[in-house]
Each structure stands twice: as structure tokens, then as C-alpha cells.
Amino acid sequence: MSDNATGPASGHCLCGGVRYRAKALRRKVVACHCEMCRRWTGGLWRATAALRDEIEIEDDGCLAWYGSSGEARRGFCRTCGSSLFFDHVERTTLAIMAGTLDQPTGLELAFHIFVDDKADYEAITDDLPRLPAGGHGLKYP
């Protein structure tokens, strides 16, 4: 994790069947507007990330994974349906849905990705950077 990382963090799904702890989180939150993320969350996807080997997941048999593409899978609670994780095979990090983190987080929204795919009812009202496609290969600010 970079110098922009926060200290230890924890979070869980709505029912508490999946809990996790991370040694450090990327301080920056990314907002994704792509169609897959909208369908998965029912709205705008906002996530941070942690190094995969620095995350401990406690699971009461509720964690399930859906292979959403050949390169990625999405973790969710099979009991309450909470969207929790995004795991891309080419990354050493696991994306964590920011809304599942215990407060306070100390995180900040950094930029928007896939803005060309955003829903027609959605307005982006901040002045943060906007990328037409994904942030693949970018150094997060």
C-alpha cells in the first residue's frame, strides 16, 4: 500500500455474516459508473482497495463469489445480498465497497471512471477527474 494508505480498517455486510479487517486501505475512493457495477449494486459503485494478503475475512458461510467476467469476480453476502468485494486476477489488491466499511473511514472520493456509461438519470456534480473508461494502469491520486 502507498503512503496514501489509512491505518487498520474493518467492515461487514448488512447482516454481519461476512466481516473483514484490513491492515491498510487506499485512502482514495473510486466511483465507477459502468453498467456491470450499476447492475451489481443497484446504483453507483464506490470502492477503495487493500492488498489481498493484508485482508482477513471472517465468513459464517455467507460469502459467495460471482464470476462477472473472465478476469474478475465479485464477492457478496448470500444471506443479505450486500455487495462487498471486487477481485481482479491481474491485481494484488482486493477492491472493497466503501459503504461496507465501519465509520469513520478517513477516505476521500478521488475520481470517476466509466463516465461514458453512467446512467442517464445520474448527474456528476463534483469537480473530480472523470475518465471515460476504467482506471486500469493508473496510479491513484
C-alpha positions in Angstrom: 0.0 0.0 0.0 1.2 3.5 -0.7 1.9 6.5 1.6 -1.7 7.4 0.9 -2.9 4.4 2.9 -5.0 4.7 6.0 -4.4 2.6 9.1 -6.3 -0.6 10.0 -10.0 -0.8 8.9 -12.9 -3.1 9.3 -16.3 -3.6 7.9 -19.1 -6.1 7.3 -22.2 -6.8 5.3 -25.7 -5.8 6.3 -26.5 -9.0 8.3 -23.0 -9.4 9.7 -22.5 -12.8 8.2 -19.3 -11.6 6.4 -16.8 -9.4 8.4 -13.4 -8.3 7.3 -10.3 -6.5 8.6 -7.6 -4.8 6.5 -4.2 -3.7 7.8 -4.4 -0.7 5.5 -6.7 0.8 2.9 -6.0 3.0 -0.1 -7.2 6.4 1.1 -8.7 7.3 -2.3 -12.2 6.0 -3.3 -13.1 5.4 -6.9 -16.6 5.9 -8.2 -17.4 3.5 -11.1 -20.3 4.2 -13.5 -20.1 1.2 -15.7 -23.1 -0.9 -16.5 -21.9 -4.0 -14.7 -21.2 -2.1 -11.4 -24.6 -0.4 -11.7 -26.4 -3.7 -12.1 -24.4 -5.3 -9.3 -25.0 -2.6 -6.7 -28.3 -1.1 -8.0 -26.5 2.3 -8.2 -23.1 3.9 -8.2 -20.2 1.7 -7.2 -17.7 3.3 -4.8 -14.7 1.4 -3.6 -11.3 1.5 -2.1 -8.7 -1.3 -2.0 -6.4 -3.2 0.2 -3.6 -5.6 -0.5 -5.1 -9.0 -0.9 -2.6 -10.6 1.6 -3.4 -8.0 4.2 -7.1 -8.7 4.4 -8.7 -11.1 6.8 -12.2 -12.3 6.0 -14.5 -13.9 8.6 -17.3 -15.7 7.0 -20.2 -17.6 8.6 -20.7 -19.4 5.3 -22.3 -16.3 3.8 -19.6 -15.2 1.4 -20.3 -16.1 -2.2 -18.4 -15.1 -5.4 -19.8 -14.4 -8.8 -17.5 -14.6 -11.9 -18.6 -11.5 -13.7 -16.0 -11.8 -16.4 -13.0 -13.8 -17.4 -10.8 -11.5 -15.4 -12.8 -10.7 -12.3 -15.2 -11.9 -9.7 -17.5 -10.1 -7.2 -18.0 -11.1 -3.6 -21.3 -10.7 -1.9 -23.2 -12.0 1.1 -25.6 -14.8 0.1 -27.8 -14.1 3.1 -28.4 -10.3 2.9 -27.2 -9.6 -0.6 -24.6 -6.9 0.3 -22.0 -6.2 -2.4 -18.7 -6.5 -0.7 -15.6 -7.1 -2.9 -14.3 -6.9 -6.5 -11.4 -9.2 -7.2 -9.4 -8.8 -10.5 -7.0 -11.5 -11.3 -4.3 -9.1 -12.5 -4.2 -7.0 -9.3 -2.5 -7.6 -6.0 -5.4 -5.7 -4.3 -8.9 -6.5 -3.5 -11.5 -3.7 -4.0 -13.7 -3.2 -1.0 -17.1 -1.5 -1.3 -16.6 1.8 0.7 -20.2 1.7 2.1 -19.5 -1.5 4.0 -16.6 0.0 6.0 -17.0 0.8 9.7 -17.0 4.6 10.3 -15.1 6.8 10.4 -13.1 5.8 7.4 -10.8 8.8 6.7 -11.3 8.1 3.0 -12.0 10.6 0.2 -13.6 10.3 -3.2 -10.7 10.7 -5.8 -12.2 10.3 -9.3 -14.9 8.8 -11.5 -14.4 6.0 -14.0 -16.5 4.8 -17.0 -18.4 8.1 -17.0 -19.4 7.5 -20.6 -21.5 4.6 -19.3 -23.2 6.5 -16.5 -27.0 6.2 -16.1 -29.0 8.9 -17.8 -30.6 9.9 -14.5 -27.3 10.4 -12.8 -25.6 13.8 -12.6 -21.9 14.1 -11.6 -21.9 17.4 -9.6 -18.3 17.4 -8.2 -15.2 18.7 -9.9 -13.2 15.4 -9.6 -11.4 13.9 -12.5 -13.6 11.9 -14.9 -12.3 9.1 -17.0 -14.4 7.8 -20.0 -13.1 4.2 -19.4 -11.6 2.3 -16.4 -8.7 3.4 -14.3 -6.6 0.4 -15.4 -2.9 1.1 -15.1 -3.5 4.4 -13.4 -1.7 5.5 -10.3 -4.5 6.5 -8.0 -4.1 10.1 -6.9 
